[in-house]
């Protein structure tokens, strides 16, 4: 695995999330990160948010569950995402 390439992808995905960019490009970058590093909980969380914004609740749930499987301490992130979704409805 090329660690420099993976880190660039992670940096870009993080930047996109901070800029509230949740489109197809962000989806592809996060999927590539997961392909290279199946234990990247941040990508799982970003993908869960992507799916939530697309109203694909089943896939969002799968990604949130994977996030918790990787790192149970991410429950706070999941709760924050749910609050954000509730505020926009």
PyMOL Python script that loads the backbone (N, CA, C, O; Angstrom):
from pymol import cmd

cmd.read_pdbstr("""\
ATOM      1  N   UNK A   1       0.844  -1.175   0.000  1.00  0.00           N
ATOM      2  CA  UNK A   1       0.000   0.000   0.000  1.00  0.00           C
ATOM      3  C   UNK A   1       0.892   1.241   0.000  1.00  0.00           C
ATOM      4  O   UNK A   1       1.876   1.310   0.736  1.00  0.00           O
ATOM      5  N   UNK A   2       0.544   2.196  -0.815  1.00  0.00           N
ATOM      6  CA  UNK A   2       1.274   3.448  -0.883  1.00  0.00           C
ATOM      7  C   UNK A   2       0.730   4.384   0.195  1.00  0.00           C
ATOM      8  O   UNK A   2      -0.350   4.952   0.038  1.00  0.00           O
ATOM      9  N   UNK A   3       1.474   4.543   1.283  1.00  0.00           N
ATOM     10  CA  UNK A   3       1.011   5.338   2.427  1.00  0.00           C
ATOM     11  C   UNK A   3       0.860   6.811   2.089  1.00  0.00           C
ATOM     12  O   UNK A   3      -0.030   7.476   2.618  1.00  0.00           O
ATOM     13  N   UNK A   4       1.713   7.331   1.218  1.00  0.00           N
ATOM     14  CA  UNK A   4       1.624   8.744   0.829  1.00  0.00           C
ATOM     15  C   UNK A   4       0.326   8.982   0.067  1.00  0.00           C
ATOM     16  O   UNK A   4      -0.377   9.956   0.334  1.00  0.00           O
ATOM     17  N   UNK A   5       0.003   8.103  -0.879  1.00  0.00           N
ATOM     18  CA  UNK A   5      -1.242   8.211  -1.650  1.00  0.00           C
ATOM     19  C   UNK A   5      -2.448   8.124  -0.723  1.00  0.00           C
ATOM     20  O   UNK A   5      -3.379   8.920  -0.842  1.00  0.00           O
ATOM     21  N   UNK A   6      -2.440   7.165   0.199  1.00  0.00           N
ATOM     22  CA  UNK A   6      -3.543   7.007   1.134  1.00  0.00           C
ATOM     23  C   UNK A   6      -3.706   8.247   1.994  1.00  0.00           C
ATOM     24  O   UNK A   6      -4.829   8.699   2.218  1.00  0.00           O
ATOM     25  N   UNK A   7      -2.610   8.802   2.478  1.00  0.00           N
ATOM     26  CA  UNK A   7      -2.693  10.008   3.311  1.00  0.00           C
ATOM     27  C   UNK A   7      -3.249  11.186   2.518  1.00  0.00           C
ATOM     28  O   UNK A   7      -4.022  11.980   3.054  1.00  0.00           O
ATOM     29  N   UNK A   8      -2.867  11.306   1.258  1.00  0.00           N
ATOM     30  CA  UNK A   8      -3.416  12.382   0.412  1.00  0.00           C
ATOM     31  C   UNK A   8      -4.924  12.221   0.254  1.00  0.00           C
ATOM     32  O   UNK A   8      -5.665  13.203   0.308  1.00  0.00           O
ATOM     33  N   UNK A   9      -5.373  10.995   0.061  1.00  0.00           N
ATOM     34  CA  UNK A   9      -6.812  10.748  -0.042  1.00  0.00           C
ATOM     35  C   UNK A   9      -7.518  11.119   1.256  1.00  0.00           C
ATOM     36  O   UNK A   9      -8.570  11.760   1.235  1.00  0.00           O
ATOM     37  N   UNK A  10      -6.941  10.717   2.381  1.00  0.00           N
ATOM     38  CA  UNK A  10      -7.545  11.027   3.678  1.00  0.00           C
ATOM     39  C   UNK A  10      -7.593  12.531   3.912  1.00  0.00           C
ATOM     40  O   UNK A  10      -8.594  13.055   4.401  1.00  0.00           O
ATOM     41  N   UNK A  11      -6.521  13.220   3.565  1.00  0.00           N
ATOM     42  CA  UNK A  11      -6.491  14.677   3.720  1.00  0.00           C
ATOM     43  C   UNK A  11      -7.566  15.328   2.855  1.00  0.00           C
ATOM     44  O   UNK A  11      -8.276  16.224   3.309  1.00  0.00           O
ATOM     45  N   UNK A  12      -7.681  14.880   1.626  1.00  0.00           N
ATOM     46  CA  UNK A  12      -8.678  15.457   0.713  1.00  0.00           C
ATOM     47  C   UNK A  12     -10.086  15.177   1.207  1.00  0.00           C
ATOM     48  O   UNK A  12     -10.939  16.064   1.172  1.00  0.00           O
ATOM     49  N   UNK A  13     -10.342  13.964   1.664  1.00  0.00           N
ATOM     50  CA  UNK A  13     -11.671  13.617   2.167  1.00  0.00           C
ATOM     51  C   UNK A  13     -12.017  14.465   3.381  1.00  0.00           C
ATOM     52  O   UNK A  13     -13.152  14.923   3.514  1.00  0.00           O
ATOM     53  N   UNK A  14     -11.056  14.677   4.264  1.00  0.00           N
ATOM     54  CA  UNK A  14     -11.287  15.519   5.435  1.00  0.00           C
ATOM     55  C   UNK A  14     -11.587  16.956   5.049  1.00  0.00           C
ATOM     56  O   UNK A  14     -12.485  17.579   5.616  1.00  0.00           O
ATOM     57  N   UNK A  15     -10.841  17.487   4.087  1.00  0.00           N
ATOM     58  CA  UNK A  15     -11.076  18.845   3.604  1.00  0.00           C
ATOM     59  C   UNK A  15     -12.477  18.979   3.009  1.00  0.00           C
ATOM     60  O   UNK A  15     -13.181  19.956   3.265  1.00  0.00           O
ATOM     61  N   UNK A  16     -12.866  17.991   2.218  1.00  0.00           N
ATOM     62  CA  UNK A  16     -14.187  18.032   1.594  1.00  0.00           C
ATOM     63  C   UNK A  16     -15.291  18.004   2.652  1.00  0.00           C
ATOM     64  O   UNK A  16     -16.298  18.701   2.518  1.00  0.00           O
ATOM     65  N   UNK A  17     -15.108  17.217   3.682  1.00  0.00           N
ATOM     66  CA  UNK A  17     -16.109  17.154   4.746  1.00  0.00           C
ATOM     67  C   UNK A  17     -16.210  18.508   5.454  1.00  0.00           C
ATOM     68  O   UNK A  17     -17.310  18.979   5.745  1.00  0.00           O
ATOM     69  N   UNK A  18     -15.072  19.126   5.726  1.00  0.00           N
ATOM     70  CA  UNK A  18     -15.078  20.436   6.381  1.00  0.00           C
ATOM     71  C   UNK A  18     -15.744  21.502   5.522  1.00  0.00           C
ATOM     72  O   UNK A  18     -16.327  22.452   6.043  1.00  0.00           O
ATOM     73  N   UNK A  19     -15.655  21.340   4.208  1.00  0.00           N
ATOM     74  CA  UNK A  19     -16.281  22.281   3.280  1.00  0.00           C
ATOM     75  C   UNK A  19     -17.717  21.883   2.945  1.00  0.00           C
ATOM     76  O   UNK A  19     -18.359  22.484   2.084  1.00  0.00           O
ATOM     77  N   UNK A  20     -18.208  20.857   3.644  1.00  0.00           N
ATOM     78  CA  UNK A  20     -19.577  20.370   3.458  1.00  0.00           C
ATOM     79  C   UNK A  20     -19.826  19.901   2.018  1.00  0.00           C
ATOM     80  O   UNK A  20     -20.888  20.149   1.446  1.00  0.00           O
ATOM     81  N   UNK A  21     -18.842  19.231   1.456  1.00  0.00           N
ATOM     82  CA  UNK A  21     -18.932  18.689   0.098  1.00  0.00           C
ATOM     83  C   UNK A  21     -19.188  17.186   0.206  1.00  0.00           C
ATOM     84  O   UNK A  21     -18.299  16.421   0.581  1.00  0.00           O
ATOM     85  N   UNK A  22     -20.407  16.774  -0.126  1.00  0.00           N
ATOM     86  CA  UNK A  22     -20.814  15.384   0.065  1.00  0.00           C
ATOM     87  C   UNK A  22     -21.238  14.719  -1.236  1.00  0.00           C
ATOM     88  O   UNK A  22     -22.028  13.776  -1.210  1.00  0.00           O
ATOM     89  N   UNK A  23     -20.734  15.186  -2.367  1.00  0.00           N
ATOM     90  CA  UNK A  23     -21.142  14.645  -3.661  1.00  0.00           C
ATOM     91  C   UNK A  23     -20.419  13.362  -4.048  1.00  0.00           C
ATOM     92  O   UNK A  23     -19.763  12.714  -3.232  1.00  0.00           O
ATOM     93  N   UNK A  24     -20.565  13.024  -5.321  1.00  0.00           N
ATOM     94  CA  UNK A  24     -20.019  11.781  -5.854  1.00  0.00           C
ATOM     95  C   UNK A  24     -18.504  11.701  -5.740  1.00  0.00           C
ATOM     96  O   UNK A  24     -17.956  10.622  -5.513  1.00  0.00           O
ATOM     97  N   UNK A  25     -17.824  12.825  -5.894  1.00  0.00           N
ATOM     98  CA  UNK A  25     -16.371  12.809  -5.787  1.00  0.00           C
ATOM     99  C   UNK A  25     -15.944  12.423  -4.367  1.00  0.00           C
ATOM    100  O   UNK A  25     -15.025  11.626  -4.186  1.00  0.00           O
ATOM    101  N   UNK A  26     -16.615  12.992  -3.369  1.00  0.00           N
ATOM    102  CA  UNK A  26     -16.316  12.644  -1.973  1.00  0.00           C
ATOM    103  C   UNK A  26     -16.607  11.164  -1.730  1.00  0.00           C
ATOM    104  O   UNK A  26     -15.850  10.477  -1.044  1.00  0.00           O
ATOM    105  N   UNK A  27     -17.703  10.686  -2.295  1.00  0.00           N
ATOM    106  CA  UNK A  27     -18.058   9.263  -2.171  1.00  0.00           C
ATOM    107  C   UNK A  27     -16.935   8.389  -2.725  1.00  0.00           C
ATOM    108  O   UNK A  27     -16.505   7.438  -2.073  1.00  0.00           O
ATOM    109  N   UNK A  28     -16.465   8.710  -3.923  1.00  0.00           N
ATOM    110  CA  UNK A  28     -15.426   7.908  -4.568  1.00  0.00           C
ATOM    111  C   UNK A  28     -14.120   7.923  -3.772  1.00  0.00           C
ATOM    112  O   UNK A  28     -13.462   6.892  -3.629  1.00  0.00           O
ATOM    113  N   UNK A  29     -13.753   9.081  -3.262  1.00  0.00           N
ATOM    114  CA  UNK A  29     -12.518   9.181  -2.482  1.00  0.00           C
ATOM    115  C   UNK A  29     -12.619   8.329  -1.225  1.00  0.00           C
ATOM    116  O   UNK A  29     -11.684   7.599  -0.897  1.00  0.00           O
ATOM    117  N   UNK A  30     -13.747   8.414  -0.516  1.00  0.00           N
ATOM    118  CA  UNK A  30     -13.903   7.639   0.712  1.00  0.00           C
ATOM    119  C   UNK A  30     -13.982   6.142   0.437  1.00  0.00           C
ATOM    120  O   UNK A  30     -13.488   5.346   1.236  1.00  0.00           O
ATOM    121  N   UNK A  31     -14.582   5.752  -0.656  1.00  0.00           N
ATOM    122  CA  UNK A  31     -14.607   4.329  -1.016  1.00  0.00           C
ATOM    123  C   UNK A  31     -13.202   3.834  -1.337  1.00  0.00           C
ATOM    124  O   UNK A  31     -12.847   2.706  -0.993  1.00  0.00           O
ATOM    125  N   UNK A  32     -12.411   4.660  -1.984  1.00  0.00           N
ATOM    126  CA  UNK A  32     -11.022   4.283  -2.283  1.00  0.00           C
ATOM    127  C   UNK A  32     -10.220   4.151  -0.986  1.00  0.00           C
ATOM    128  O   UNK A  32      -9.406   3.238  -0.847  1.00  0.00           O
ATOM    129  N   UNK A  33     -10.447   5.052  -0.048  1.00  0.00           N
ATOM    130  CA  UNK A  33      -9.769   4.956   1.244  1.00  0.00           C
ATOM    131  C   UNK A  33     -10.112   3.625   1.906  1.00  0.00           C
ATOM    132  O   UNK A  33      -9.229   2.927   2.406  1.00  0.00           O
ATOM    133  N   UNK A  34     -11.401   3.276   1.907  1.00  0.00           N
ATOM    134  CA  UNK A  34     -11.807   2.009   2.530  1.00  0.00           C
ATOM    135  C   UNK A  34     -11.255   0.798   1.796  1.00  0.00           C
ATOM    136  O   UNK A  34     -10.966  -0.227   2.414  1.00  0.00           O
ATOM    137  N   UNK A  35     -11.107   0.910   0.492  1.00  0.00           N
ATOM    138  CA  UNK A  35     -10.516  -0.185  -0.269  1.00  0.00           C
ATOM    139  C   UNK A  35      -9.073  -0.417   0.178  1.00  0.00           C
ATOM    140  O   UNK A  35      -8.611  -1.555   0.262  1.00  0.00           O
ATOM    141  N   UNK A  36      -8.373   0.677   0.461  1.00  0.00           N
ATOM    142  CA  UNK A  36      -6.971   0.597   0.863  1.00  0.00           C
ATOM    143  C   UNK A  36      -6.788   0.356   2.358  1.00  0.00           C
ATOM    144  O   UNK A  36      -5.785  -0.218   2.782  1.00  0.00           O
ATOM    145  N   UNK A  37      -7.759   0.795   3.152  1.00  0.00           N
ATOM    146  CA  UNK A  37      -7.657   0.678   4.613  1.00  0.00           C
ATOM    147  C   UNK A  37      -9.054   0.414   5.178  1.00  0.00           C
ATOM    148  O   UNK A  37      -9.800   1.348   5.475  1.00  0.00           O
ATOM    149  N   UNK A  38      -9.397  -0.860   5.321  1.00  0.00           N
ATOM    150  CA  UNK A  38     -10.728  -1.259   5.768  1.00  0.00           C
ATOM    151  C   UNK A  38     -11.031  -0.836   7.197  1.00  0.00           C
ATOM    152  O   UNK A  38     -12.180  -0.924   7.631  1.00  0.00           O
ATOM    153  N   UNK A  39     -10.037  -0.382   7.933  1.00  0.00           N
ATOM    154  CA  UNK A  39     -10.213   0.015   9.336  1.00  0.00           C
ATOM    155  C   UNK A  39     -10.271   1.535   9.518  1.00  0.00           C
ATOM    156  O   UNK A  39     -10.090   2.027  10.631  1.00  0.00           O
ATOM    157  N   UNK A  40     -10.519   2.280   8.443  1.00  0.00           N
ATOM    158  CA  UNK A  40     -10.578   3.737   8.535  1.00  0.00           C
ATOM    159  C   UNK A  40     -11.994   4.166   8.924  1.00  0.00           C
ATOM    160  O   UNK A  40     -12.878   4.280   8.076  1.00  0.00           O
ATOM    161  N   UNK A  41     -12.187   4.399  10.213  1.00  0.00           N
ATOM    162  CA  UNK A  41     -13.530   4.730  10.706  1.00  0.00           C
ATOM    163  C   UNK A  41     -13.995   6.097  10.219  1.00  0.00           C
ATOM    164  O   UNK A  41     -15.197   6.308  10.053  1.00  0.00           O
ATOM    165  N   UNK A  42     -13.080   7.025   9.988  1.00  0.00           N
ATOM    166  CA  UNK A  42     -13.471   8.351   9.499  1.00  0.00           C
ATOM    167  C   UNK A  42     -14.138   8.258   8.129  1.00  0.00           C
ATOM    168  O   UNK A  42     -15.122   8.950   7.868  1.00  0.00           O
ATOM    169  N   UNK A  43     -13.608   7.411   7.261  1.00  0.00           N
ATOM    170  CA  UNK A  43     -14.227   7.234   5.942  1.00  0.00           C
ATOM    171  C   UNK A  43     -15.606   6.601   6.071  1.00  0.00           C
ATOM    172  O   UNK A  43     -16.532   6.961   5.344  1.00  0.00           O
ATOM    173  N   UNK A  44     -15.736   5.666   6.989  1.00  0.00           N
ATOM    174  CA  UNK A  44     -17.051   5.045   7.220  1.00  0.00           C
ATOM    175  C   UNK A  44     -18.060   6.083   7.672  1.00  0.00           C
ATOM    176  O   UNK A  44     -19.204   6.095   7.217  1.00  0.00           O
ATOM    177  N   UNK A  45     -17.628   6.954   8.571  1.00  0.00           N
ATOM    178  CA  UNK A  45     -18.517   7.997   9.060  1.00  0.00           C
ATOM    179  C   UNK A  45     -18.897   8.957   7.943  1.00  0.00           C
ATOM    180  O   UNK A  45     -20.059   9.346   7.824  1.00  0.00           O
ATOM    181  N   UNK A  46     -17.927   9.338   7.127  1.00  0.00           N
ATOM    182  CA  UNK A  46     -18.232  10.242   6.001  1.00  0.00           C
ATOM    183  C   UNK A  46     -19.166   9.570   5.005  1.00  0.00           C
ATOM    184  O   UNK A  46     -20.076  10.211   4.477  1.00  0.00           O
ATOM    185  N   UNK A  47     -18.952   8.300   4.747  1.00  0.00           N
ATOM    186  CA  UNK A  47     -19.849   7.584   3.834  1.00  0.00           C
ATOM    187  C   UNK A  47     -21.248   7.457   4.428  1.00  0.00           C
ATOM    188  O   UNK A  47     -22.240   7.555   3.705  1.00  0.00           O
ATOM    189  N   UNK A  48     -21.332   7.243   5.719  1.00  0.00           N
ATOM    190  CA  UNK A  48     -22.649   7.182   6.363  1.00  0.00           C
ATOM    191  C   UNK A  48     -23.387   8.499   6.170  1.00  0.00           C
ATOM    192  O   UNK A  48     -24.578   8.513   5.861  1.00  0.00           O
ATOM    193  N   UNK A  49     -22.675   9.601   6.355  1.00  0.00           N
ATOM    194  CA  UNK A  49     -23.314  10.908   6.162  1.00  0.00           C
ATOM    195  C   UNK A  49     -23.731  11.089   4.703  1.00  0.00           C
ATOM    196  O   UNK A  49     -24.817  11.598   4.425  1.00  0.00           O
ATOM    197  N   UNK A  50     -22.884  10.682   3.788  1.00  0.00           N
ATOM    198  CA  UNK A  50     -23.225  10.749   2.363  1.00  0.00           C
ATOM    199  C   UNK A  50     -24.530   9.992   2.104  1.00  0.00           C
ATOM    200  O   UNK A  50     -25.438  10.511   1.455  1.00  0.00           O
ATOM    201  N   UNK A  51     -24.616   8.771   2.614  1.00  0.00           N
ATOM    202  CA  UNK A  51     -25.818   7.969   2.408  1.00  0.00           C
ATOM    203  C   UNK A  51     -27.041   8.604   3.074  1.00  0.00           C
ATOM    204  O   UNK A  51     -28.137   8.570   2.514  1.00  0.00           O
ATOM    205  N   UNK A  52     -26.864   9.177   4.256  1.00  0.00           N
ATOM    206  CA  UNK A  52     -27.980   9.844   4.928  1.00  0.00           C
ATOM    207  C   UNK A  52     -28.506  10.999   4.070  1.00  0.00           C
ATOM    208  O   UNK A  52     -29.716  11.174   3.923  1.00  0.00           O
ATOM    209  N   UNK A  53     -27.591  11.776   3.511  1.00  0.00           N
ATOM    210  CA  UNK A  53     -27.993  12.905   2.680  1.00  0.00           C
ATOM    211  C   UNK A  53     -28.682  12.443   1.405  1.00  0.00           C
ATOM    212  O   UNK A  53     -29.478  13.184   0.828  1.00  0.00           O
ATOM    213  N   UNK A  54     -28.389  11.243   0.966  1.00  0.00           N
ATOM    214  CA  UNK A  54     -29.034  10.658  -0.217  1.00  0.00           C
ATOM    215  C   UNK A  54     -30.292   9.877   0.165  1.00  0.00           C
ATOM    216  O   UNK A  54     -30.920   9.246  -0.684  1.00  0.00           O
ATOM    217  N   UNK A  55     -30.653   9.926   1.449  1.00  0.00           N
ATOM    218  CA  UNK A  55     -31.821   9.194   1.977  1.00  0.00           C
ATOM    219  C   UNK A  55     -31.721   7.691   1.773  1.00  0.00           C
ATOM    220  O   UNK A  55     -32.736   7.009   1.633  1.00  0.00           O
ATOM    221  N   UNK A  56     -30.507   7.180   1.757  1.00  0.00           N
ATOM    222  CA  UNK A  56     -30.279   5.749   1.676  1.00  0.00           C
ATOM    223  C   UNK A  56     -29.982   5.266   3.102  1.00  0.00           C
ATOM    224  O   UNK A  56     -28.834   5.035   3.481  1.00  0.00           O
ATOM    225  N   UNK A  57     -31.058   5.127   3.865  1.00  0.00           N
ATOM    226  CA  UNK A  57     -30.943   4.849   5.291  1.00  0.00           C
ATOM    227  C   UNK A  57     -30.279   3.497   5.556  1.00  0.00           C
ATOM    228  O   UNK A  57     -29.492   3.369   6.494  1.00  0.00           O
ATOM    229  N   UNK A  58     -30.584   2.499   4.746  1.00  0.00           N
ATOM    230  CA  UNK A  58     -30.010   1.165   4.969  1.00  0.00           C
ATOM    231  C   UNK A  58     -28.486   1.197   4.854  1.00  0.00           C
ATOM    232  O   UNK A  58     -27.791   0.627   5.695  1.00  0.00           O
ATOM    233  N   UNK A  59     -27.965   1.854   3.826  1.00  0.00           N
ATOM    234  CA  UNK A  59     -26.508   1.931   3.661  1.00  0.00           C
ATOM    235  C   UNK A  59     -25.883   2.809   4.729  1.00  0.00           C
ATOM    236  O   UNK A  59     -24.788   2.519   5.210  1.00  0.00           O
ATOM    237  N   UNK A  60     -26.577   3.888   5.108  1.00  0.00           N
ATOM    238  CA  UNK A  60     -26.065   4.743   6.179  1.00  0.00           C
ATOM    239  C   UNK A  60     -25.930   3.932   7.464  1.00  0.00           C
ATOM    240  O   UNK A  60     -24.919   4.023   8.159  1.00  0.00           O
ATOM    241  N   UNK A  61     -26.943   3.148   7.772  1.00  0.00           N
ATOM    242  CA  UNK A  61     -26.914   2.324   8.981  1.00  0.00           C
ATOM    243  C   UNK A  61     -25.751   1.340   8.929  1.00  0.00           C
ATOM    244  O   UNK A  61     -25.044   1.162   9.921  1.00  0.00           O
ATOM    245  N   UNK A  62     -25.548   0.701   7.779  1.00  0.00           N
ATOM    246  CA  UNK A  62     -24.428  -0.232   7.630  1.00  0.00           C
ATOM    247  C   UNK A  62     -23.084   0.447   7.885  1.00  0.00           C
ATOM    248  O   UNK A  62     -22.206  -0.118   8.536  1.00  0.00           O
ATOM    249  N   UNK A  63     -22.934   1.665   7.365  1.00  0.00           N
ATOM    250  CA  UNK A  63     -21.679   2.391   7.555  1.00  0.00           C
ATOM    251  C   UNK A  63     -21.507   2.815   9.004  1.00  0.00           C
ATOM    252  O   UNK A  63     -20.402   2.736   9.542  1.00  0.00           O
ATOM    253  N   UNK A  64     -22.580   3.263   9.643  1.00  0.00           N
ATOM    254  CA  UNK A  64     -22.470   3.629  11.063  1.00  0.00           C
ATOM    255  C   UNK A  64     -22.123   2.406  11.905  1.00  0.00           C
ATOM    256  O   UNK A  64     -21.321   2.505  12.833  1.00  0.00           O
ATOM    257  N   UNK A  65     -22.713   1.264  11.596  1.00  0.00           N
ATOM    258  CA  UNK A  65     -22.391   0.043  12.333  1.00  0.00           C
ATOM    259  C   UNK A  65     -20.922  -0.350  12.125  1.00  0.00           C
ATOM    260  O   UNK A  65     -20.246  -0.785  13.057  1.00  0.00           O
ATOM    261  N   UNK A  66     -20.448  -0.189  10.896  1.00  0.00           N
ATOM    262  CA  UNK A  66     -19.043  -0.493  10.623  1.00  0.00           C
ATOM    263  C   UNK A  66     -18.135   0.474  11.386  1.00  0.00           C
ATOM    264  O   UNK A  66     -17.085   0.080  11.893  1.00  0.00           O
ATOM    265  N   UNK A  67     -18.547   1.739  11.462  1.00  0.00           N
ATOM    266  CA  UNK A  67     -17.792   2.729  12.225  1.00  0.00           C
ATOM    267  C   UNK A  67     -17.651   2.287  13.676  1.00  0.00           C
ATOM    268  O   UNK A  67     -16.559   2.329  14.244  1.00  0.00           O
ATOM    269  N   UNK A  68     -18.758   1.866  14.269  1.00  0.00           N
ATOM    270  CA  UNK A  68     -18.737   1.430  15.667  1.00  0.00           C
ATOM    271  C   UNK A  68     -17.944   0.150  15.860  1.00  0.00           C
ATOM    272  O   UNK A  68     -17.304  -0.044  16.893  1.00  0.00           O
ATOM    273  N   UNK A  69     -17.988  -0.715  14.873  1.00  0.00           N
ATOM    274  CA  UNK A  69     -17.211  -1.959  14.938  1.00  0.00           C
ATOM    275  C   UNK A  69     -15.713  -1.650  14.971  1.00  0.00           C
ATOM    276  O   UNK A  69     -14.954  -2.283  15.705  1.00  0.00           O
ATOM    277  N   UNK A  70     -15.304  -0.678  14.174  1.00  0.00           N
ATOM    278  CA  UNK A  70     -13.894  -0.285  14.114  1.00  0.00           C
ATOM    279  C   UNK A  70     -13.487   0.456  15.385  1.00  0.00           C
ATOM    280  O   UNK A  70     -12.433   0.191  15.965  1.00  0.00           O
ATOM    281  N   UNK A  71     -14.341   1.391  15.807  1.00  0.00           N
ATOM    282  CA  UNK A  71     -14.006   2.209  16.975  1.00  0.00           C
ATOM    283  C   UNK A  71     -15.279   2.590  17.727  1.00  0.00           C
ATOM    284  O   UNK A  71     -15.972   3.530  17.337  1.00  0.00           O
ATOM    285  N   UNK A  72     -15.588   1.870  18.796  1.00  0.00           N
ATOM    286  CA  UNK A  72     -16.806   2.148  19.574  1.00  0.00           C
ATOM    287  C   UNK A  72     -16.864   3.569  20.130  1.00  0.00           C
ATOM    288  O   UNK A  72     -17.943   4.046  20.483  1.00  0.00           O
ATOM    289  N   UNK A  73     -15.742   4.240  20.214  1.00  0.00           N
ATOM    290  CA  UNK A  73     -15.719   5.616  20.725  1.00  0.00           C
ATOM    291  C   UNK A  73     -16.328   6.623  19.757  1.00  0.00           C
ATOM    292  O   UNK A  73     -16.469   7.795  20.107  1.00  0.00           O
ATOM    293  N   UNK A  74     -16.689   6.203  18.558  1.00  0.00           N
ATOM    294  CA  UNK A  74     -17.274   7.094  17.564  1.00  0.00           C
ATOM    295  C   UNK A  74     -18.766   7.319  17.764  1.00  0.00           C
ATOM    296  O   UNK A  74     -19.403   7.965  16.932  1.00  0.00           O
ATOM    297  N   UNK A  75     -19.329   6.810  18.829  1.00  0.00           N
ATOM    298  CA  UNK A  75     -20.760   6.987  19.066  1.00  0.00           C
ATOM    299  C   UNK A  75     -21.137   8.464  19.096  1.00  0.00           C
ATOM    300  O   UNK A  75     -22.211   8.829  18.616  1.00  0.00           O
ATOM    301  N   UNK A  76     -20.294   9.310  19.641  1.00  0.00           N
ATOM    302  CA  UNK A  76     -20.572  10.750  19.685  1.00  0.00           C
ATOM    303  C   UNK A  76     -20.702  11.353  18.301  1.00  0.00           C
ATOM    304  O   UNK A  76     -21.544  12.223  18.082  1.00  0.00           O
ATOM    305  N   UNK A  77     -19.888  10.909  17.371  1.00  0.00           N
ATOM    306  CA  UNK A  77     -19.960  11.398  15.995  1.00  0.00           C
ATOM    307  C   UNK A  77     -21.286  10.994  15.368  1.00  0.00           C
ATOM    308  O   UNK A  77     -21.922  11.790  14.678  1.00  0.00           O
ATOM    309  N   UNK A  78     -21.692   9.778  15.606  1.00  0.00           N
ATOM    310  CA  UNK A  78     -22.948   9.284  15.054  1.00  0.00           C
ATOM    311  C   UNK A  78     -24.118  10.069  15.635  1.00  0.00           C
ATOM    312  O   UNK A  78     -25.039  10.444  14.908  1.00  0.00           O
ATOM    313  N   UNK A  79     -24.087  10.317  16.935  1.00  0.00           N
ATOM    314  CA  UNK A  79     -25.158  11.099  17.561  1.00  0.00           C
ATOM    315  C   UNK A  79     -25.203  12.518  16.993  1.00  0.00           C
ATOM    316  O   UNK A  79     -26.287  13.059  16.775  1.00  0.00           O
ATOM    317  N   UNK A  80     -24.047  13.120  16.753  1.00  0.00           N
ATOM    318  CA  UNK A  80     -23.992  14.465  16.166  1.00  0.00           C
ATOM    319  C   UNK A  80     -24.596  14.473  14.764  1.00  0.00           C
ATOM    320  O   UNK A  80     -25.368  15.369  14.423  1.00  0.00           O
ATOM    321  N   UNK A  81     -24.248  13.486  13.961  1.00  0.00           N
ATOM    322  CA  UNK A  81     -24.798  13.405  12.609  1.00  0.00           C
ATOM    323  C   UNK A  81     -26.310  13.270  12.643  1.00  0.00           C
ATOM    324  O   UNK A  81     -27.008  13.875  11.831  1.00  0.00           O
ATOM    325  N   UNK A  82     -26.819  12.478  13.581  1.00  0.00           N
ATOM    326  CA  UNK A  82     -28.266  12.292  13.687  1.00  0.00           C
ATOM    327  C   UNK A  82     -28.947  13.598  14.080  1.00  0.00           C
ATOM    328  O   UNK A  82     -30.013  13.918  13.553  1.00  0.00           O
ATOM    329  N   UNK A  83     -28.351  14.355  14.996  1.00  0.00           N
ATOM    330  CA  UNK A  83     -28.917  15.643  15.398  1.00  0.00           C
ATOM    331  C   UNK A  83     -28.945  16.600  14.214  1.00  0.00           C
ATOM    332  O   UNK A  83     -29.931  17.310  14.013  1.00  0.00           O
ATOM    333  N   UNK A  84     -27.861  16.626  13.421  1.00  0.00           N
ATOM    334  CA  UNK A  84     -27.794  17.488  12.251  1.00  0.00           C
ATOM    335  C   UNK A  84     -28.893  17.117  11.259  1.00  0.00           C
ATOM    336  O   UNK A  84     -29.536  17.995  10.683  1.00  0.00           O
ATOM    337  N   UNK A  85     -29.106  15.832  11.062  1.00  0.00           N
ATOM    338  CA  UNK A  85     -30.146  15.382  10.131  1.00  0.00           C
ATOM    339  C   UNK A  85     -31.511  15.810  10.637  1.00  0.00           C
ATOM    340  O   UNK A  85     -32.336  16.284   9.856  1.00  0.00           O
ATOM    341  N   UNK A  86     -31.764  15.655  11.917  1.00  0.00           N
ATOM    342  CA  UNK A  86     -33.046  16.035  12.489  1.00  0.00           C
ATOM    343  C   UNK A  86     -33.301  17.533  12.362  1.00  0.00           C
ATOM    344  O   UNK A  86     -34.445  17.955  12.197  1.00  0.00           O
ATOM    345  N   UNK A  87     -32.257  18.329  12.436  1.00  0.00           N
ATOM    346  CA  UNK A  87     -32.404  19.778  12.327  1.00  0.00           C
ATOM    347  C   UNK A  87     -32.754  20.206  10.911  1.00  0.00           C
ATOM    348  O   UNK A  87     -33.382  21.248  10.717  1.00  0.00           O
ATOM    349  N   UNK A  88     -32.359  19.419   9.921  1.00  0.00           N
ATOM    350  CA  UNK A  88     -32.626  19.787   8.529  1.00  0.00           C
ATOM    351  C   UNK A  88     -33.952  19.252   8.025  1.00  0.00           C
ATOM    352  O   UNK A  88     -34.375  19.602   6.923  1.00  0.00           O
ATOM    353  N   UNK A  89     -34.608  18.426   8.792  1.00  0.00           N
ATOM    354  CA  UNK A  89     -35.882  17.860   8.354  1.00  0.00           C
ATOM    355  C   UNK A  89     -37.023  18.781   8.690  1.00  0.00           C
ATOM    356  O   UNK A  89     -38.177  18.468   8.396  1.00  0.00           O
TER     357      UNK A  89
END
""", "prot")
cmd.dss("prot")
cmd.show_as("cartoon", "prot")
cmd.util.cbc("prot")
cmd.orient("prot")
